[in-house]
Amino acid sequence: MPSGIYQIACSANGKVYIGSALVLSRRKAQHFNRLRAGVHNSRHLQNAWNKYGQSAFHFSVLRECSPEDLERLEAEAIRTVPESRLFNVRLSVETNRGIKWSAESRARIAGRKFSPEAYKKRAEIGVTPNQRESYKNRRRRKGGGRPCGFHHSEETRRKIGAGQPRKKAPMTPERRLAAIAILEKYYNCPDRIARSAAARKGKRRSGKALANILASLRRRRYGTGTGQLSLW
């Protein structure tokens, strides 16, 4: 899907979120994935999602355009909608690309976002247990996940080993010789030779595949000038 202007409309309260994207399909997936996880950047849109559910929200493309016209057309689309019907907090079209927040600003944002009051407010709004668990996992992974030197317990190791597919036992020289004997017996069978001759007459097919297999096995069976079995 090309670049353009989009909106996310809530049928329950009539409000819309207007934005622009270089790839509309990717931007749609980003919005809905973050809303389902309960971590969307727009708190107004996230609160409405938690209250009304996914079925009340619809993504639509307002206009397709070139990347150079995205900011101008997005600003025009925002101006056509009353401010009371917008989920957008920032009405001016700007980008945060390249902005570096100061340490004071990061601490203030973190304190407001992860304070006990914020957790209580999200619980009152109706954040689902799955969303809360996903949020905790994101915070846990942000710190690097498991520490260095982590070791599974013996019981966990046994469970992991039991779930792994079993490896085939290596073929011994005796088993290789037996396989070669079976193939040679089949290759020299009169019935097979007759069927191959009939097939060549009807479909112009040859038994080169089996001959190549036997030739390869014979090369591996006998060493170069030694007359002994070579392991592969």
C-alpha positions in Angstrom: 0.0 0.0 0.0 1.5 3.4 -1.0 2.0 6.5 1.2 -0.9 8.8 2.1 -3.2 10.3 4.7 -5.3 8.0 7.0 -7.8 8.2 9.8 -8.8 5.8 12.6 -12.5 6.5 13.4 -14.4 5.4 16.5 -18.0 4.7 15.8 -19.0 4.8 19.5 -18.1 8.5 20.1 -17.6 9.9 16.6 -14.0 10.9 17.1 -11.1 10.3 14.7 -7.3 10.1 14.7 -5.7 11.5 11.6 -2.1 10.8 10.5 0.2 10.2 7.6 2.5 7.4 6.7 5.0 6.4 4.1 3.6 2.8 4.1 -0.1 2.9 5.1 -0.4 -0.9 5.6 2.6 -0.9 8.0 1.3 2.1 9.9 -2.1 0.5 10.3 -0.5 -2.7 11.8 1.6 -0.6 14.2 -1.4 1.3 15.5 -3.6 -1.7 16.1 -0.7 -3.8 17.6 0.1 -1.1 20.1 -3.6 -0.6 20.9 -4.1 -4.3 21.6 -1.0 -4.3 23.8 -2.2 -1.2 25.7 0.9 0.8 25.0 -0.2 3.3 22.3 1.4 6.8 22.3 -2.0 8.6 22.2 -3.6 8.1 25.6 -6.9 9.4 24.4 -7.1 6.9 21.6 -5.9 4.1 24.0 -8.5 5.0 26.6 -11.3 4.9 24.0 -10.0 1.6 22.7 -10.0 0.1 26.3 -13.6 1.4 26.8 -15.3 0.5 23.5 -13.2 -2.4 22.2 -11.6 -3.1 18.9 -14.9 -3.5 17.0 -15.7 0.2 17.3 -12.5 1.3 15.5 -12.0 1.4 11.7 -9.0 2.3 9.6 -9.5 4.1 6.3 -7.4 5.9 3.8 -8.4 9.5 3.2 -5.9 10.3 0.3 -2.9 8.7 -1.3 -0.1 11.1 -2.1 3.7 11.3 -2.6 6.0 11.4 0.4 6.8 15.1 -0.2 3.1 16.1 0.3 2.4 14.2 3.5 2.9 17.0 6.0 0.9 19.5 4.0 -2.0 17.3 3.3 -2.1 15.9 6.8 -2.3 19.5 8.2 -5.2 20.2 5.8 -7.1 17.1 6.8 -6.7 18.0 10.5 -8.0 21.5 9.9 -11.2 20.2 8.3 -12.2 18.3 11.6 -13.3 20.2 14.7 -10.9 19.9 17.6 -13.6 18.3 19.8 -13.8 15.4 17.4 -10.1 14.7 17.3 -8.0 12.1 19.2 -4.9 14.0 18.1 -3.2 15.9 20.9 -0.9 17.8 18.6 -2.8 19.7 16.0 0.3 21.1 14.2 2.0 18.7 11.9 5.5 18.2 13.3 7.9 15.3 13.6 10.0 14.2 16.6 12.6 12.7 14.3 16.1 13.7 15.6 14.8 15.2 18.9 16.8 14.2 22.0 15.0 14.7 25.4 17.0 16.0 28.3 17.5 13.8 31.4 15.1 16.0 33.4 12.4 15.5 30.7 12.9 11.7 30.6 12.7 11.5 34.4 9.5 13.6 34.4 7.8 11.5 31.7 8.8 8.2 33.4 7.6 9.4 36.7 4.2 10.4 35.3 3.8 7.3 33.1 4.9 4.6 35.6 3.6 6.2 38.9 1.2 4.3 41.1 -1.5 6.8 40.2 -1.0 6.0 36.5 -1.3 2.2 37.2 -4.4 2.8 39.2 -6.0 4.9 36.5 -5.2 2.3 33.8 -6.8 -0.4 36.0 -9.9 1.7 36.5 -10.2 2.3 32.7 -10.3 -1.4 32.1 -6.9 -2.6 30.9 -7.2 -6.4 30.4 -4.8 -8.8 32.2 -3.2 -9.7 28.8 -2.4 -6.1 28.1 -1.0 -5.6 31.5 1.2 -8.7 31.2 2.4 -7.6 27.8 3.3 -4.2 29.2 5.3 -5.8 32.0 7.1 -8.1 29.6 8.1 -5.1 27.5 9.5 -3.3 30.5 11.4 -6.5 31.5 12.9 -7.0 28.1 13.9 -3.3 27.9 16.4 -4.0 30.7 18.2 -6.7 28.6 16.1 -9.8 29.5 17.8 -12.6 31.4 21.1 -11.7 33.0 24.4 -13.0 31.7 25.3 -16.4 33.1 21.7 -17.6 33.4 21.4 -21.4 33.7 18.3 -23.6 33.5 17.6 -26.0 36.3 18.2 -29.7 35.7 14.4 -30.4 35.5 14.0 -27.7 32.8 17.0 -29.1 30.9 15.4 -32.6 30.9 12.1 -31.2 29.6 13.8 -29.2 26.9 15.8 -32.4 25.9 12.7 -34.5 25.8 11.0 -32.1 23.5 13.8 -32.1 20.9 13.6 -34.4 17.9 15.7 -37.5 18.1 18.8 -37.6 15.9 19.2 -40.5 13.6 21.9 -42.9 14.6 25.0 -42.7 12.4 25.2 -45.5 9.7 27.8 -48.1 10.5 29.9 -49.7 7.8 27.9 -52.9 8.1 24.6 -51.1 7.5 26.1 -49.3 4.5 27.2 -52.6 3.0 23.7 -54.1 3.6 22.1 -51.0 1.9 24.4 -51.3 -1.1 23.6 -55.1 -1.4 19.9 -54.4 -1.4 20.2 -51.7 -4.1 22.4 -53.8 -6.3 20.0 -56.7 -6.0 17.1 -54.5 -7.0 19.1 -52.9 -9.8 20.0 -56.3 -11.3 16.5 -57.8 -10.9 15.1 -59.1 -14.2 11.6 -57.8 -13.5 12.9 -54.3 -12.9 15.0 -54.4 -16.1 11.9 -55.5 -18.1 9.8 -52.7 -16.6 12.5 -50.2 -17.4 12.7 -51.4 -21.0 8.9 -51.1 -21.4 8.9 -47.6 -19.8 11.7 -46.5 -22.2 9.7 -47.7 -25.2 6.5 -45.9 -24.1 7.8 -42.7 -22.4 11.4 -42.5 -23.4 12.6 -42.7 -19.8 15.8 -44.2 -18.5 17.0 -45.5 -15.2 19.8 -43.0 -14.8 18.8 -41.9 -11.3 19.3 -45.4 -9.8 22.5 -46.0 -11.8 23.9 -42.7 -10.4 23.0 -43.7 -6.9 24.8 -47.1 -7.3 27.8 -45.4 -8.9 28.0 -43.0 -5.9 27.7 -45.9 -3.4 30.4 -47.9 -5.2 32.7 -44.9 -5.1 32.2 -44.5 -1.4 32.4 -48.3 -0.8 35.8 -48.7 -2.4 38.7 -46.5 -1.6 41.0 -45.1 -4.3 43.3 -48.0 -5.0 42.9 -49.5 -1.4 40.0 -51.8 -2.1 38.6 -50.9 1.4 35.4 -49.3 2.6 35.7 -45.5 3.0 33.5 -43.8 5.6 31.3 -40.9 4.7 
